Amino acid sequence: MSLTPVPDHQIATIVTHLEMRNRPRPAPLPDSPLRLVPWKSPSLAAYRALFRRVGEPWLWFSRLVMPDESLTAIIHDPAVAIYAVIDPRGIEVGLLELDFRIAPDCELSFFGLVAELTGRGNGKWLLAQARSLAWRKGIERFWVHTCTLDSPAALGFYIRGGFTPFARDVEIFADPRLTGHLPRDAAPHVPLLDQPASA
């Protein structure tokens, strides 16, 4: 057993890849006060704002640092289905993104709700929606990856939702709080290592 040092300005996380190779049996959707609304060609500003609201507690940053042209090419691609989760007041409180660009796979690219809605059964509702939308004609595999920076419940949630783990990687990247892409108080469960030790 050995340890691999990680520079103070970087973060390491274990990424688990999971897949579903059989279409789930039809089942009623769980109850939820939320609605799922297709987001056709969202503006970059609106997309990034919702991405940040949902993902900042878990250090989601990939779409914040992506060049505008690259992000536009993804979120305006007709093979990428993006949905906003809307609460009863009409406020966007979640994001679901399904990527059909590499047939016969569908990737659950982004899946999440704002922190105040977690732990109330809304995730089960959203995953049921995702499964229903992902298994369109010609799809043979539905897959997702999660990491140890996500909610501690995420991996078990996906397994209970019908996904099976099939691979694991270690990812190391620059801390987005130190690069200025996320505020320094984001993801307080992940310590910043540029702080002087307290006495």
Summary of the structure (lengths in Angstrom):
residues: 199
radius of gyration: 17.5
end to end distance: 32.4
largest distance: 61.1
contacts: 497
relative contact order: 0.24
helix: 25%
strand: 29%
